[in-house]
């Protein structure tokens, strides 16, 4: 079973701050949890820009446009 990209992006945008235990565990393994979450969100914004450009050039008869618009709606 896979998770739709729209759900993943929605969850990414509504993440709460990591708990102290998560941060401690991540730090002990050399993982920058806040930095990685911030980077993921910035990449989601880059994805929005790229998909917007693609959607603008996609013919309205193309069924892929519905998917593009659904993903873009989740990034707004």
Buried (B, 14 or more C-beta within 10 A) or exposed (E): EEEEBBEBBEEBEEEEEBEEEEBEEBEEEEEEBEEEBEEEBEEBEEBBEEBEEEBEEBEEEEEEBEBBEEBBEBBE
